[in-house]
């Protein structure tokens, strides 16, 4: 456990939410309903939990950090967690052996289409 912990404030959570929403829009992930909150996480700055069937996700920011909280680090964490959301369908396909190759292939192409949309904006 670190000598000092730095607490996340409401302002930090708002920065996180705004940055997550920016990346969700950029990566065409708006079909997910996102919820944002803080929670105690072991060894991580953030987390992403997704319910693929319900198209709902929780984008969580750790309540305490082992280093001073900066806007840059919050934004980096938001980007990372939204990229986790992007990869959730593929991760689910890997973990569920009963899924068929057709579904897994469709999820791979869904990620590719989202990235194409993002890259075409550049």
OpenMM code with the backbone's topology and positions (N, CA, C; nanometers):
from openmm import Vec3, app, unit

residues = "UNK UNK UNK UNK UNK UNK UNK UNK UNK UNK UNK UNK UNK UNK UNK UNK UNK UNK UNK UNK UNK UNK UNK UNK UNK UNK UNK UNK UNK UNK UNK UNK UNK UNK UNK UNK UNK UNK UNK UNK UNK UNK UNK UNK UNK UNK UNK UNK UNK UNK UNK UNK UNK UNK UNK UNK UNK UNK UNK UNK UNK UNK UNK UNK UNK UNK UNK UNK UNK UNK UNK UNK UNK UNK UNK UNK UNK UNK UNK UNK UNK UNK UNK UNK UNK UNK UNK UNK UNK UNK UNK UNK UNK UNK UNK UNK UNK UNK UNK UNK UNK UNK UNK UNK UNK UNK UNK UNK UNK UNK UNK UNK UNK UNK UNK UNK UNK UNK UNK UNK UNK UNK".split()
positions = [
    Vec3(0.0839, -0.1180, 0.0000),
    Vec3(0.0000, 0.0000, 0.0000),
    Vec3(0.0885, 0.1243, 0.0000),
    Vec3(0.0539, 0.2226, -0.0837),
    Vec3(0.1385, 0.3420, -0.0914),
    Vec3(0.1355, 0.4218, 0.0391),
    Vec3(0.2405, 0.5023, 0.0584),
    Vec3(0.2484, 0.5855, 0.1780),
    Vec3(0.1353, 0.6874, 0.1822),
    Vec3(0.1003, 0.7401, 0.0657),
    Vec3(-0.0029, 0.8427, 0.0573),
    Vec3(-0.1012, 0.8057, -0.0522),
    Vec3(-0.2283, 0.8325, -0.0261),
    Vec3(-0.3314, 0.8116, -0.1272),
    Vec3(-0.3902, 0.9457, -0.1661),
    Vec3(-0.4215, 0.9601, -0.2928),
    Vec3(-0.4811, 1.0823, -0.3458),
    Vec3(-0.6243, 1.0512, -0.3846),
    Vec3(-0.7172, 1.1292, -0.3318),
    Vec3(-0.8596, 1.1015, -0.3513),
    Vec3(-0.9130, 1.1682, -0.4779),
    Vec3(-1.0023, 1.0958, -0.5450),
    Vec3(-1.0715, 1.1473, -0.6625),
    Vec3(-1.1867, 1.2364, -0.6163),
    Vec3(-1.2012, 1.3513, -0.6800),
    Vec3(-1.3081, 1.4453, -0.6470),
    Vec3(-1.4197, 1.4366, -0.7517),
    Vec3(-1.5295, 1.5052, -0.7244),
    Vec3(-1.6386, 1.5129, -0.8222),
    Vec3(-1.5905, 1.5766, -0.9519),
    Vec3(-1.5031, 1.6752, -0.9411),
    Vec3(-1.4473, 1.7401, -1.0604),
    Vec3(-1.3676, 1.6390, -1.1439),
    Vec3(-1.2885, 1.5560, -1.0777),
    Vec3(-1.2132, 1.4521, -1.1487),
    Vec3(-1.3076, 1.3580, -1.2224),
    Vec3(-1.4151, 1.3169, -1.1545),
    Vec3(-1.5112, 1.2256, -1.2166),
    Vec3(-1.5777, 1.2903, -1.3374),
    Vec3(-1.6073, 1.4182, -1.3309),
    Vec3(-1.6666, 1.4879, -1.4458),
    Vec3(-1.5700, 1.4942, -1.5641),
    Vec3(-1.4424, 1.5176, -1.5359),
    Vec3(-1.3407, 1.5159, -1.6425),
    Vec3(-1.3359, 1.3770, -1.7055),
    Vec3(-1.3364, 1.2755, -1.6220),
    Vec3(-1.3341, 1.1368, -1.6695),
    Vec3(-1.4556, 1.1080, -1.7572),
    Vec3(-1.5732, 1.1443, -1.7114),
    Vec3(-1.6959, 1.1201, -1.7868),
    Vec3(-1.6924, 1.1923, -1.9216),
    Vec3(-1.6526, 1.3170, -1.9206),
    Vec3(-1.6468, 1.3946, -2.0459),
    Vec3(-1.5490, 1.3313, -2.1450),
    Vec3(-1.4347, 1.2888, -2.0954),
    Vec3(-1.3346, 1.2276, -2.1838),
    Vec3(-1.3807, 1.0907, -2.2334),
    Vec3(-1.4435, 1.0118, -2.1469),
    Vec3(-1.5004, 0.8840, -2.1912),
    Vec3(-1.6026, 0.9080, -2.3013),
    Vec3(-1.6909, 1.0035, -2.2801),
    Vec3(-1.7935, 1.0324, -2.3795),
    Vec3(-1.7336, 1.0777, -2.5120),
    Vec3(-1.6247, 1.1519, -2.5044),
    Vec3(-1.5550, 1.1939, -2.6277),
    Vec3(-1.5045, 1.0722, -2.7048),
    Vec3(-1.4430, 0.9775, -2.6350),
    Vec3(-1.3908, 0.8575, -2.7001),
    Vec3(-1.5027, 0.7632, -2.7439),
    Vec3(-1.6095, 0.7557, -2.6666),
    Vec3(-1.7246, 0.6735, -2.7065),
    Vec3(-1.7803, 0.7247, -2.8389),
    Vec3(-1.7929, 0.8553, -2.8507),
    Vec3(-1.8425, 0.9141, -2.9759),
    Vec3(-1.7429, 0.8898, -3.0899),
    Vec3(-1.6154, 0.9140, -3.0639),
    Vec3(-1.5126, 0.8990, -3.1672),
    Vec3(-1.5056, 0.7563, -3.2201),
    Vec3(-1.5275, 0.6584, -3.1328),
    Vec3(-1.5154, 0.5181, -3.1707),
    Vec3(-1.6506, 0.4537, -3.2031),
    Vec3(-1.7538, 0.5365, -3.2189),
    Vec3(-1.8877, 0.4890, -3.2573),
    Vec3(-1.9430, 0.3846, -3.1611),
    Vec3(-1.9238, 0.4080, -3.0322),
    Vec3(-1.9721, 0.3158, -2.9295),
    Vec3(-2.0986, 0.3680, -2.8613),
    Vec3(-2.1661, 0.4606, -2.9259),
    Vec3(-2.2842, 0.5221, -2.8678),
    Vec3(-2.4025, 0.4285, -2.8510),
    Vec3(-2.3930, 0.3071, -2.9043),
    Vec3(-2.5003, 0.2101, -2.8833),
    Vec3(-2.4977, 0.1536, -2.7413),
    Vec3(-2.3915, 0.1810, -2.6652),
    Vec3(-2.3841, 0.1438, -2.5240),
    Vec3(-2.4365, 0.2588, -2.4381),
    Vec3(-2.5143, 0.2263, -2.3364),
    Vec3(-2.5533, 0.3230, -2.2336),
    Vec3(-2.4466, 0.3160, -2.1261),
    Vec3(-2.3773, 0.4274, -2.1042),
    Vec3(-2.2647, 0.4289, -2.0113),
    Vec3(-2.3026, 0.4942, -1.8786),
    Vec3(-2.2535, 0.4340, -1.7707),
    Vec3(-2.2686, 0.4870, -1.6361),
    Vec3(-2.1298, 0.5103, -1.5793),
    Vec3(-2.1149, 0.6184, -1.5037),
    Vec3(-1.9848, 0.6588, -1.4511),
    Vec3(-1.9917, 0.6714, -1.2996),
    Vec3(-1.8930, 0.6160, -1.2331),
    Vec3(-1.8852, 0.6318, -1.0884),
    Vec3(-1.7458, 0.5952, -1.0401),
    Vec3(-1.7240, 0.6209, -0.9109),
    Vec3(-1.5973, 0.5837, -0.8492),
    Vec3(-1.6202, 0.4605, -0.7626),
    Vec3(-1.5136, 0.3852, -0.7478),
    Vec3(-1.5183, 0.2624, -0.6689),
    Vec3(-1.3751, 0.2299, -0.6289),
    Vec3(-1.3586, 0.1593, -0.5207),
    Vec3(-1.2254, 0.1136, -0.4806),
    Vec3(-1.1840, -0.0004, -0.5728),
    Vec3(-1.0741, 0.0173, -0.6422),
    Vec3(-1.0214, -0.0833, -0.7347),
    Vec3(-0.8824, -0.1227, -0.6875),
    Vec3(-0.8514, -0.2480, -0.6997),
    Vec3(-0.7224, -0.2977, -0.6556),
    Vec3(-0.6210, -0.2901, -0.7697),
    Vec3(-0.5260, -0.1982, -0.7595),
    Vec3(-0.4159, -0.1916, -0.8545),
    Vec3(-0.4493, -0.1356, -0.9912),
    Vec3(-0.5568, -0.0582, -1.0041),
    Vec3(-0.5927, -0.0010, -1.1338),
    Vec3(-0.6457, 0.1410, -1.1134),
    Vec3(-0.6292, 0.2241, -1.2148),
    Vec3(-0.6834, 0.3594, -1.2093),
    Vec3(-0.8311, 0.3607, -1.2488),
    Vec3(-0.8691, 0.2670, -1.3341),
    Vec3(-1.0071, 0.2609, -1.3805),
    Vec3(-1.0446, 0.1190, -1.4172),
    Vec3(-1.1727, 0.1027, -1.4523),
    Vec3(-1.2215, -0.0287, -1.4951),
    Vec3(-1.3410, -0.0090, -1.5867),
    Vec3(-1.3646, -0.1107, -1.6693),
    Vec3(-1.4792, -0.1118, -1.7596),
    Vec3(-1.5479, -0.2465, -1.7460),
    Vec3(-1.6764, -0.2417, -1.7149),
    Vec3(-1.7577, -0.3632, -1.7100),
    Vec3(-1.8717, -0.3436, -1.8086),
    Vec3(-1.8951, -0.4419, -1.8939),
    Vec3(-1.9982, -0.4275, -1.9960),
    Vec3(-2.0941, -0.5451, -1.9950),
    Vec3(-2.2201, -0.5144, -2.0141),
    Vec3(-2.3250, -0.6132, -2.0367),
    Vec3(-2.3576, -0.6034, -2.1854),
    Vec3(-2.3044, -0.6977, -2.2640),
    Vec3(-2.3185, -0.6905, -2.4087),
    Vec3(-2.4621, -0.7101, -2.4539),
    Vec3(-2.5338, -0.7970, -2.3870),
    Vec3(-2.6732, -0.8213, -2.4252),
    Vec3(-2.7581, -0.6970, -2.3998),
    Vec3(-2.7369, -0.6324, -2.2856),
    Vec3(-2.8134, -0.5129, -2.2515),
    Vec3(-2.7555, -0.3847, -2.3091),
    Vec3(-2.6341, -0.3933, -2.3678),
    Vec3(-2.5652, -0.2772, -2.4244),
    Vec3(-2.5496, -0.1656, -2.3204),
    Vec3(-2.5036, -0.2072, -2.2016),
    Vec3(-2.4821, -0.1169, -2.0893),
    Vec3(-2.3392, -0.1368, -2.0407),
    Vec3(-2.2751, -0.0278, -2.0005),
    Vec3(-2.1405, -0.0416, -1.9442),
    Vec3(-2.1237, 0.0510, -1.8245),
    Vec3(-2.0340, 0.0102, -1.7363),
    Vec3(-1.9924, 0.0910, -1.6224),
    Vec3(-1.8473, 0.1278, -1.6444),
    Vec3(-1.8198, 0.2573, -1.6462),
    Vec3(-1.6834, 0.3072, -1.6609),
    Vec3(-1.6457, 0.3697, -1.5271),
    Vec3(-1.5576, 0.3002, -1.4572),
    Vec3(-1.5295, 0.3295, -1.3170),
    Vec3(-1.3928, 0.3949, -1.3032),
    Vec3(-1.3858, 0.4925, -1.2144),
    Vec3(-1.2606, 0.5580, -1.1796),
    Vec3(-1.2282, 0.5202, -1.0352),
    Vec3(-1.1053, 0.4728, -1.0126),
    Vec3(-1.0657, 0.4330, -0.8779),
    Vec3(-1.0805, 0.5509, -0.7816),
    Vec3(-1.1312, 0.5253, -0.6608),
    Vec3(-1.1536, 0.6305, -0.5612),
    Vec3(-1.0248, 0.6947, -0.5120),
    Vec3(-0.9183, 0.6163, -0.5075),
    Vec3(-0.7899, 0.6676, -0.4590),
    Vec3(-0.6781, 0.6239, -0.5535),
    Vec3(-0.5799, 0.7116, -0.5666),
    Vec3(-0.4648, 0.6839, -0.6524),
    Vec3(-0.3369, 0.6894, -0.5693),
    Vec3(-0.2338, 0.6174, -0.6114),
    Vec3(-0.1075, 0.6175, -0.5374),
    Vec3(-0.0177, 0.7367, -0.5736),
    Vec3(-0.0643, 0.8217, -0.6643),
    Vec3(0.0128, 0.9378, -0.7097),
    Vec3(-0.0823, 1.0555, -0.7255),
    Vec3(-0.0293, 1.1765, -0.7337),
    Vec3(-0.1176, 1.2922, -0.7527),
    Vec3(-0.2039, 1.2754, -0.8792),
    Vec3(-0.3291, 1.3164, -0.8663),
    Vec3(-0.4252, 1.3040, -0.9761),
    Vec3(-0.4082, 1.4241, -1.0689),
    Vec3(-0.3843, 1.3952, -1.1972),
    Vec3(-0.3724, 1.5022, -1.2964),
    Vec3(-0.4789, 1.4838, -1.4031),
    Vec3(-0.5144, 1.5929, -1.4679),
    Vec3(-0.6108, 1.5868, -1.5779),
    Vec3(-0.5601, 1.4955, -1.6881),
    Vec3(-0.4320, 1.5022, -1.7181),
    Vec3(-0.3740, 1.4177, -1.8228),
    Vec3(-0.3896, 1.2688, -1.7899),
    Vec3(-0.3632, 1.2319, -1.6655),
    Vec3(-0.3743, 1.0910, -1.6253),
    Vec3(-0.5211, 1.0456, -1.6254),
    Vec3(-0.6116, 1.1336, -1.5857),
    Vec3(-0.7542, 1.1006, -1.5919),
    Vec3(-0.7959, 1.0763, -1.7372),
    Vec3(-0.7513, 1.1629, -1.8274),
    Vec3(-0.7861, 1.1476, -1.9695),
    Vec3(-0.7255, 1.0203, -2.0278),
    Vec3(-0.6028, 0.9888, -1.9892),
    Vec3(-0.5403, 0.8637, -2.0340),
    Vec3(-0.6196, 0.7427, -1.9841),
    Vec3(-0.6655, 0.7503, -1.8601),
    Vec3(-0.7440, 0.6407, -1.8022),
    Vec3(-0.8774, 0.6268, -1.8747),
    Vec3(-0.9416, 0.7379, -1.9053),
    Vec3(-1.0687, 0.7350, -1.9785),
    Vec3(-1.0508, 0.6698, -2.1152),
    Vec3(-0.9478, 0.7107, -2.1879),
    Vec3(-0.9218, 0.6515, -2.3196),
    Vec3(-0.8996, 0.5014, -2.3073),
    Vec3(-0.8198, 0.4612, -2.2098),
    Vec3(-0.7912, 0.3192, -2.1898),
    Vec3(-0.9194, 0.2403, -2.1635),
    Vec3(-1.0040, 0.2904, -2.0757),
    Vec3(-1.1263, 0.2164, -2.0408),
    Vec3(-1.2244, 0.2107, -2.1578),
    Vec3(-1.2317, 0.3138, -2.2396),
    Vec3(-1.3188, 0.3081, -2.3575),
    Vec3(-1.2620, 0.2107, -2.4613),
    Vec3(-1.1316, 0.2015, -2.4713),
    Vec3(-1.0720, 0.0995, -2.5584),
    Vec3(-1.1022, -0.0408, -2.5045),
    Vec3(-1.1082, -0.0556, -2.3735),
    Vec3(-1.1521, -0.1827, -2.3151),
    Vec3(-1.2953, -0.2138, -2.3600),
    Vec3(-1.3813, -0.1123, -2.3588),
    Vec3(-1.5193, -0.1300, -2.4044),
    Vec3(-1.5229, -0.1723, -2.5514),
    Vec3(-1.4408, -0.1108, -2.6329),
    Vec3(-1.4320, -0.1463, -2.7746),
    Vec3(-1.3996, -0.2942, -2.7931),
    Vec3(-1.3127, -0.3457, -2.7074),
    Vec3(-1.2672, -0.4834, -2.7214),
    Vec3(-1.3552, -0.5851, -2.6478),
    Vec3(-1.4526, -0.5410, -2.5696),
    Vec3(-1.5355, -0.6324, -2.4906),
    Vec3(-1.6006, -0.7439, -2.5727),
    Vec3(-1.6621, -0.7139, -2.6881),
    Vec3(-1.7237, -0.8240, -2.7642),
    Vec3(-1.6230, -0.9311, -2.8065),
    Vec3(-1.5039, -0.8897, -2.8465),
    Vec3(-1.4029, -0.9882, -2.8858),
    Vec3(-1.3552, -1.0681, -2.7644),
    Vec3(-1.3377, -1.0012, -2.6529),
    Vec3(-1.2956, -1.0703, -2.5311),
    Vec3(-1.4017, -1.1715, -2.4899),
    Vec3(-1.5260, -1.1317, -2.5001),
    Vec3(-1.6368, -1.2227, -2.4687),
    Vec3(-1.6321, -1.3453, -2.5601),
    Vec3(-1.6068, -1.3228, -2.6886),
    Vec3(-1.5990, -1.4333, -2.7847),
    Vec3(-1.4864, -1.5296, -2.7482),
    Vec3(-1.3758, -1.4760, -2.7021),
    Vec3(-1.2627, -1.5601, -2.6641),
    Vec3(-1.2978, -1.6453, -2.5418),
    Vec3(-1.3680, -1.5863, -2.4471),
    Vec3(-1.3976, -1.6561, -2.3222),
    Vec3(-1.5117, -1.7572, -2.3343),
    Vec3(-1.6005, -1.7381, -2.4308),
    Vec3(-1.7184, -1.8254, -2.4438),
    Vec3(-1.6948, -1.9267, -2.5548),
    Vec3(-1.6566, -2.0436, -2.5176),
    Vec3(-1.6224, -2.1462, -2.6153),
    Vec3(-1.7421, -2.1916, -2.6980),
    Vec3(-1.8637, -2.1721, -2.6460),
    Vec3(-1.9804, -2.2188, -2.7203),
    Vec3(-2.0198, -2.1249, -2.8344),
    Vec3(-1.9569, -2.0103, -2.8449),
    Vec3(-1.9892, -1.9176, -2.9526),
    Vec3(-1.9384, -1.9715, -3.0856),
    Vec3(-2.0098, -1.9388, -3.1898),
    Vec3(-1.9674, -1.9875, -3.3209),
    Vec3(-1.8743, -1.8875, -3.3893),
    Vec3(-1.8032, -1.9356, -3.4862),
    Vec3(-1.7064, -1.8539, -3.5593),
    Vec3(-1.7706, -1.7392, -3.6329),
    Vec3(-1.8924, -1.7577, -3.6798),
    Vec3(-1.9626, -1.6512, -3.7517),
    Vec3(-1.9837, -1.5300, -3.6612),
    Vec3(-2.0303, -1.5549, -3.5375),
    Vec3(-2.0527, -1.4446, -3.4447),
    Vec3(-1.9205, -1.3761, -3.4102),
    Vec3(-1.8183, -1.4549, -3.3814),
    Vec3(-1.6882, -1.3980, -3.3470),
    Vec3(-1.6349, -1.3146, -3.4633),
    Vec3(-1.6513, -1.3622, -3.5854),
    Vec3(-1.6084, -1.2865, -3.7036),
    Vec3(-1.6857, -1.1564, -3.7181),
    Vec3(-1.8143, -1.1606, -3.6887),
    Vec3(-1.8945, -1.0381, -3.6987),
    Vec3(-1.8482, -0.9352, -3.5952),
    Vec3(-1.8079, -0.9815, -3.4779),
    Vec3(-1.7581, -0.8900, -3.3752),
    Vec3(-1.6233, -0.8307, -3.4146),
    Vec3(-1.5390, -0.9106, -3.4752),
    Vec3(-1.4106, -0.8592, -3.5245),
    Vec3(-1.4347, -0.7483, -3.6255),
    Vec3(-1.5283, -0.7717, -3.7175),
    Vec3(-1.5574, -0.6700, -3.8185),
    Vec3(-1.6271, -0.5481, -3.7596),
    Vec3(-1.7039, -0.5658, -3.6542),
    Vec3(-1.7650, -0.4511, -3.5878),
    Vec3(-1.6568, -0.3585, -3.5320),
    Vec3(-1.5532, -0.4153, -3.4716),
    Vec3(-1.4418, -0.3348, -3.4203),
    Vec3(-1.3714, -0.2650, -3.5368),
    Vec3(-1.3478, -0.3370, -3.6446),
    Vec3(-1.2812, -0.2782, -3.7611),
    Vec3(-1.3637, -0.1621, -3.8166),
    Vec3(-1.4956, -0.1791, -3.8286),
    Vec3(-1.5803, -0.0710, -3.8804),
    Vec3(-1.5755, 0.0513, -3.7890),
    Vec3(-1.5766, 0.0301, -3.6589),
    Vec3(-1.5678, 0.1429, -3.5661),
    Vec3(-1.4345, 0.2159, -3.5824),
    Vec3(-1.3279, 0.1400, -3.5971),
    Vec3(-1.1961, 0.2028, -3.6159),
    Vec3(-1.1878, 0.2735, -3.7501),
    Vec3(-1.2468, 0.2165, -3.8538),
    Vec3(-1.2486, 0.2835, -3.9840),
    Vec3(-1.3213, 0.4171, -3.9759),
    Vec3(-1.4355, 0.4183, -3.9081),
    Vec3(-1.5104, 0.5437, -3.8904),
    Vec3(-1.4252, 0.6457, -3.8185),
    Vec3(-1.3575, 0.6026, -3.7132),
    Vec3(-1.2708, 0.6931, -3.6383),
    Vec3(-1.1567, 0.7445, -3.7256),
    Vec3(-1.0900, 0.6546, -3.7952),
    Vec3(-0.9737, 0.6947, -3.8748),
    Vec3(-1.0123, 0.7796, -3.9954),
    Vec3(-1.1303, 0.7593, -4.0507),
    Vec3(-1.1769, 0.8400, -4.1635),
    Vec3(-1.1994, 0.9858, -4.1231),
    Vec3(-1.2201, 1.0136, -3.9959),
    Vec3(-1.2400, 1.1503, -3.9480),
    Vec3(-1.1097, 1.2265, -3.9380),
    Vec3(-0.9987, 1.1579, -3.9423),
    Vec3(-0.8681, 1.2234, -3.9256),
    Vec3(-0.8212, 1.2890, -4.0527),
] * unit.nanometer
topology = app.Topology()
chain = topology.addChain("A")
for resn in residues:
    res = topology.addResidue(resn, chain)
    for name in ("N", "CA", "C"):
        topology.addAtom(name, app.Element.getBySymbol(name[0]), res)
